[in-house]
Amino acid sequence: KNEVEQSPQNLTAQEGEFITINCSYSVGISALHWLQQHPGGGIVSLFMLSSGKKKHGRLIATINIQEKHSSLHITASHPRDSAVYICAVKKGGSEKLVFGKGMKLTVNP
Amino acid sequence: DTGVSQDPRHKITKRGQNVTFRCDPISEHNRLYWYRQTLGQGPEFLTYFQNEAQLEKSRLLSDRFSAERPKGSFSTLEIQRTEQGDSAMYLCASSLGTLTEQYFGPGTRLTVT
């Protein structure tokens, strides 16, 4: 079993919908990262969380350390949000990031 | 553009050849990371530098792989005697500290024929 699991693996939504992407992990962590990857490979860091909740524009990320679970929410989705969203955790005592497989989001106009 | 650059962006090589990739991090970042990503998968950690010291290496980094960061600025990743299984996107990232965001370069796509 992977140490970081994301669900769903693929999601198609209509423009304007509220979207939730989930990430569960099975190891002790010092931080959790949400990353966005567009076709062609470029990865952009969206959030780094160690507790609670962060908001940036239409994106909200939450983490529950006790339940080892994080969610990324996108409000008022737009076709430009179409990308792969990757969850990665920094294991305690290590600089190593362990990545989920990513979730491919397609937002149709 | 995140400020992290990688060169080359694409490399096609024949099996058995050596290849070297370069990463230039954001100048004030003391931490530099190398990752590998194959199609349809999330990235996998390869190695990490703090300044010029290589502090962590993955078991994925076989004897054919070597990475350096000689003056604590740019880094190179060399793959000797390339194999078809080495075909992947090689990503570099940098950060300012241990619990800060990582900034990723555009990657070098390696194809071994």
Interface residues (C-beta under 8 A of the other chain):
Chain A: V4 S30 A31 H33 L35 G40 G41 G42 I43 V44 S45 M48 S50 I86 A88 K90 S94 E95 K96 L97 V98 F99 G100 K101 G102
Chain B: T2 R31 Y33 Y35 Q37 G40 Q41 G42 P43 E44 F45 Y48 Q50 L55 E56 S58 M89 L91 A93 T98 L99 T100 E101 Q102 Y103 F104 P106 G107 R109
